[in-house]
């Protein structure tokens, strides 16, 4: 775990009858008798200016001396500050746990990032362990432990040894962690997926239901968050919406009755291979909303006007 760090800043206020020709900040731990770290302040600050010291990785109390030079005379002011007491949130280094390459060529990154103080994760893929040839990166997205690496850019070569690493961008105090461990993997031949977007928390009911919210019918409600009706599906759109087609989790097989044998898990999860998907709900996307589905094609045709999970 990285040690908490702070960006130490202070204002310089002074009056001088002669132009200030030099300025510096000197600091060292209070418990140390060693030399001071000297930080030249350039350009020469005007009175009232804010000065920021370089990042200090070691926690503790520090002595601070500010020197101003004018007309050959050096004036010093002594103060102190404390570093490392910036709150519990620190910019911890992520951990790459595993990389799986599916038969379709899809790369699935399993990595751990502490959600506390998280602004965004970032990861890079390179052809060399030193990351001098970065061929793919992503930053500015919401963290999920399993990341389906976005492959539509076409920069990821097939059947080649590649390397991945990640880091964490913190929000407040802001900062960036060091890079994680480097994980080596081998890519595969990529199969183009017609529905590239995976949703693991989709709740589907078949045409056996007349009311998807009525648990009395077949023993479960689409509004329940238990796994009875939970399925992993793919969509042709990056978020659930009217006009999206539902595919199986391979992204290539349409979710039509003839292909839904794997959905038949007994209990309330029956009727799919005969009647198809009739309604679907996405827990992480307006979780109260229920979508109507054209069972024969797997097309999301509308937001249900008759059923939702708020009533």
N, C-alpha and C positions, 0 to 999 in steps of 0.2 A: 504494500500500500504506500502510495506517495505521501510524504510529509506535507502537511498544510503549509502553504506559503501565502505571503501578503505582498501587495505592491505598496511600499511605503512612500507617501507623498507628504510634502510640507510646503508652506509658503515662506518665501524670504521677504522680510520687510526691513528696510534700512533707509537712512538718509546719509548722504555723502556730499561734501563740497567739491570733491574731485571725482572724475570718472572711475568707475570700478573696472579694473583691467584683468582681474582673475577671480575665479570662484571655484570652490571644491567642497565636497562632503566627504568626511572621513568617518568610518564606523568600524567597530569590532565588538565581539561579545564582551559583556561586562566581566565575565569570569576569566577572560584571556589577558595575558600580559604581552601578547605578540603584537606585531605591527598592525596598524589600521589599514583597512581597504580604502583606497583613495579613488573617489569618483569625480573626475573633473566635470564641472557644470558648464556645458557649452550649448548654445551661445551664452554670453554673460547675461544673467537674468536681471530684468528690471525689478524695482521694488514692488512687492506684491505678487510676483510670479510664483507659479506652482512648480516644484521640482519633484521628480519621481526617481527613486533609486532603482537600480537593477533588481531583478527578482532575487530574493535571499532564500536558499533552500533549507537552511538549518534554523530550527526554532530556538527561542530564547530571548533574553533581554540584551540590548545592544547600547553601547555608548555612541553618541553622534556629535561630531564637531563640524560646524559650518564655518568655512574661511572665506573672507572677502578681502581682496587686495586692491588698494587705491593709493596712488602716489607713493608706491613702494612700501606702504605700511599694511601689514596683515592684521585683520581683526577677526577674532574667533568667538563663536558662541557655542556653548556646550548644552547638549540635551540628551535624551535617550528615547528608545522605542522598544516595543515588544513584538516579536515575530512568531508566527505559528499559531496564534490564538484567534483564528479567523472563523471559528464556528466548526461544526462537525462535518460539514460538507467539504470534501476535498476532491481533487480531480484524480480519482483512482485510475490506475492502468487497467484496461479491459483484458480479458483472457479469451484467446481463441481455443475453444474446446475441441471442435471437430469440423471437418468439411466433408460433406457427402456430395458425390456426383451421381445423379440419378441416371437411369438408362436413357432417358430423353436428352441427357447432356446438361440438364439443369443443375446449377451449383447451389447447394444449400449450406449456408454458413451458420454454425452453432457457436455463438460467442456470448460472453457474460459482460454486461456493462451495468454498473451501479446506477439506478435510476435517480438517486438523490442528486440534486443540483445539476441534472443532465440537460444541456441545451440541445445537443445532437451527437450521435456517434459518427464516426468516419471510418471507412476502410479502404484499403488499396490492394490491388492485385498486380503482380509484376512477374516478369519472366526470369528474374534473378533474385536471390535471397538478399542482395544488398539494395534492392528497389531503385536501381538506376534506370530501369526500363519499366515504368508504371504504365500498364495498358488499360487499366480500368480503376475508377474510384467512385465513391459516393459519399456525400456529406449533406446535411440539412434535411433529415428525415426522422420519422418517429421510430424509436427503438423497439424491436421485438427480438427475443432470444434466437429465433430461427429466421434468418434473412435469405429469401430467394434472390440471389444475385441477379440484378437487372441485366439481361443479355441482348436486348434489342439493338444496342449500339454496334454490335458486330466486331468488337475489338478483341474478344477473347478467342484465342486460337484453339483448335481442336487437337486432342490427343497429345498434349504437351505438359511437361512439368511446370507448375506455376506456384506462386507463393502469395500468401495473404497476411495482412496485419491490420490492426484496428487501434483507434485511440478515442478518447472521450473529450468532448468540448463541454466545459462547465459554464453555468449561467451566472451565478453570483456567489462568491467573487468569480469573475470570468477567468478563464485560463484553458489550457489544453494539456492533457496528460501526455506522458511519454508513450511511445508505440508499444503495443502488446508483443507477446511472443509471435514469432513467424511460423506459419503452418504451411507445410508443403503438400500439394495434391496434384493429381493428374487429371486433366480435362478429358472429356469424351466427345465423340461425334455428336453434334447438336441436332436434335429433331425439332423442327419448327412447330411450336404449339399454336393452335388456332385460338385457344383461350389461355393466355399466359398468366392470369391473375388468380392466385390461390386464396381461398377463404376457408379456414379451418373451423370456424364457429358459425356455420350455417345450419339452421334447423329446418328440416324438410318434412312435409307430410304428403302422403299419396292421395290418390283419388278415393281411397276408402273413407276418408273424412268427408262429412258434410259441413262441419264447423270445426276449423283447425284449432280453435281455442277451447273446445268442449272436451275435457278429459274423460267424461263419462262415455263417450262413443267407443273408443278403443284403448283407453287407459293412459292417455298422455295428452298434453296440450303443447302446441307449438310455442307457447309463451314460457314454458318451463325451461330453465337453464341446465337441467340435468342432461346427461348424454344420451337419453333414450332416442331422441330424434336428431341428434347432432351428426352432421356429415361434413366431410371435406369435399368441396367442389371447386371448380374453376369457372371464371367468367371471362367474357370477351371484353369487358370494360374494367378499368382499374378500381372502380367502386360500384356497389350495387345500384342499379338504376333500370328504369323502364327501357326496353330495347336490348338489354344484355341477354346473351345466350348462356345457358348453363351447360358445362361440360363436366366430365369426371375429373378426378384429381390429376390425371396424366395430361390434361389440357388438349387432348386430341380426340377424345371419344365423346360424342354428344350425349347429353343426359336425357335420352329418350327411353321409353319402356323396354325396348329390346336389349338395352345396354345396362340395365339397372339391377341385375341379379345380385351384385355386391351390396346393394342397399337393403336387401331382404335379411334383416337380422332378427326377425321374430318380434312378438309383442306388437307394439304400435307401429314398428317399422316393417310393415308388410303392405302389399298392393302396388309397389313401385314397378315391378316387372310387368304387371298387367295394365296398370292405370297411370303410371308415370308420376312425376312430381306435380302436385296441384298448388301448393303454397310453399313459400320459403321466407324465413326471417333471418336477419344477420345481427347477432348480438352486439357487435361492436360498431354497427352503423345504424343509428336511429333504432335501437333495439325493440321499441314498441311497434315498429312498422312491419306489416305483413304484405308480401308481394304476391300477386296473382301470377300463375305460370300456365302457359299453354302446354299441357302435358305431352302432346304428341311431338313437339319440337324442342322443348326446354327453353322457350322464349319467355322472359319476364315481360308480361303484357301491361301491368299496371300496379298501382298501390291499392290494396283492397279497401273499398269503401264500406264493406260490411263487417270486417274483422280487424281488430288491432289489440295490442296487449295492454292498453290503458284502461280497458273496460272489463 
